[in-house]
Amino acid sequence: MSASRSRVLPGFGLSLGFTLAYMTLLVLIPLSTIVLRTATISPSDFWNTISSPRALAAFRLSFFTALAAALLNGVFGVLVAWVLVRDRFPGKRLLDGLVDLPFALPTAVAGIALTTLYSPDGWLGRFLEPMGIKVAYAPLGIVVALTFVGLPFVVRTVQPVLENVEGSMEEAAASLGAGRLATIRRVVLPEIRPALLTGMTLAFARGLGEYGSIVFISGNMPMKTEITPLLIMIQLEQFDYAGATALALVFLIASFVLLFVINSLIAKGSLRISRS
Amino acid sequence: MKKQHGPLDDPLWVRAMRLVIAVTFLLVFLVTPLVLVFTAAFHDGPAAFWSAIQDPVALSAVRLTILTALVVVPLNVLFGIAAAWAIAKFEFPGRRLLITMIDLPFSVSPVIAGMLFVLLFGAHGFLGPLLEHNDIKIIFALPGIILATAFVTFPFVARELLPLMEAQENDPEEAALTLGASPWQMFRRVSLPRIKWGILYGAVLCNARAMGEFGAVSVVSGHIRGQTNTIPLHVEILYNEYQLSAAFAVASLLTVLAIVTLIAKSILEWKVGTK
């Protein structure tokens, strides 16, 4: 698909030079400070910071809430993508456009809106609270906020794939006698699996680092509803740069491992397409 | 085109159920928060809404946010064009690594992004003493806000332009050169018109994030009222002071921005032909 790359076109030196200079100044040098700063921390201090009960609780909470939100988005994202591709209903185009809202809406606005909705006297909270479901100021609130933030990822990665499998393959499976469920499981699901996994990983990675929407809804109780980015923020406010750096480094490495996984998944996905 | 029939038609109850579940999910998660923002913004009446927006502190937050976006978006557009040109049009060692590195800021938590600049320029940072000596303020001031915002919005334009330019053939550019155009003329008259909608698309997304960024800016701003507070930070302060309708009034400005962004995005998607 890709156009043939040229030796004739001008501007290689200028464009690559500017790209590298800008990226080095804005991204690479700042990122390297975190490694340099960590090098000034004694190994025992480093270990004590990242293995303190409060830090471990924050890591755990960040990981599991992001995972729960990614799984929720996996299930509902495929359903929403399916309905948007296959079904016809009034207002469909409007809803389709609205799926990107979490990308466009500032996280602080999402945070205060969701908190107000799910607080005990909020529009949704007043129904959930009597049923014993506490959302705002509880871990569940973090999952709700992260589900909102990550909602577009799965829908937008699965949607184009679903548009492409439409029709012929499924018809072929069905005409060969496969039942509807078997067709979905054997034909459609394998086709959308790489996209689904990519979308979920993106939502998960985004959820791990999310801060704006969560600070409002979580209640920020240490050991209970305190996520890692918030703990880093608190340590920065107390001028504990060493502690903040140690936590951030561990958190960053986790994120980069994720990025690596995402990229190899995408590579695998494109391999599948080029083979067929 | 033949209409779908037979084997692909699920039973009516299956279609009805998945439609109801999907639409309910979208209504609960996307529509209710939107409706709530505007309802809460006018909770104390239109007069309270206007006074919250025309408050001098709110206006200075609006100015700061616009100023930040005016610096950050053009910088990242320039970077996006340069990066996409180098990567899409030429082959060089480390090309794949460069593509991966452009996405790096997306996998860094905004709080950590802000922290990087505090480590670098803060009072206790690497360059802190040097800056203090020369009386230059970066952290808790405008330059810090601009740097942190530029960092978190760094990939937007590049990642939109890259696939677009990779899919384009180089023939028009080569023809222009053969016909005697200078490199600069070729770029302005041939290349730029072919990617202008893509640039605008990336710029719109970059702008939305730049104006709405909260975590990274929160770390570097210092929350000085009327000086280093952007719109999202002003919303936070109002909310934490229990001035709910004022908080939502100011938040509704950002929500209108988000809606305008979504509309611009779908128009541009149609123009670019990506959807």
Interface residues (C-beta under 8 A of the other chain):
Chain A: M1 S2 A3 S4 R5 S6 V8 L9 P10 G11 F12 L14 S15 L16 F18 T19 Y22 M23 L26 V27 L28 I29 P30 L31 T33 I34 L36 R37 F76 L79 V80 W82 V83 L84 D87 F89 L95 G97 L98 V99 D100 L101 P102 F103 A104 L105 P106 T107 A108 V109 A110 I112 A113 L114 T116 L117 W123 L124 T147 F148 L151 G167 E170 E171 A174 S175 R180 T183 A205 R206 L208 G209 E210 Y211 G212 F216 T228 P229 L230 I232 M233 L236 F239 Y241 A244 T245 A248 F251 L252 S255 F256 L258 L259 N263
Chain B: Q4 G6 P7 L8 D10 R15 R18 L19 I21 A22 V23 F25 L26 V28 F29 L30 V31 T32 P33 L34 L36 V37 A40 L75 L78 F79 I81 A82 A83 W85 A86 A88 K89 F90 E91 F92 L98 T100 M101 I102 D103 L104 P105 F106 S107 V108 S109 P110 V111 I112 A113 M115 L116 F117 V118 L119 L120 G122 H124 G125 F126 L147 A150 F151 F154 E166 A167 Q168 E169 N170 E173 E174 L177 P183 M186 F187 L205 A208 M211 G212 E213 F214 G215 S218 V219 I231 P232 L233 V235 E236 Y239 L244 A247 F248 A251 L254 T255 L257 A258 I259 T261 L262 I263 K265 S266
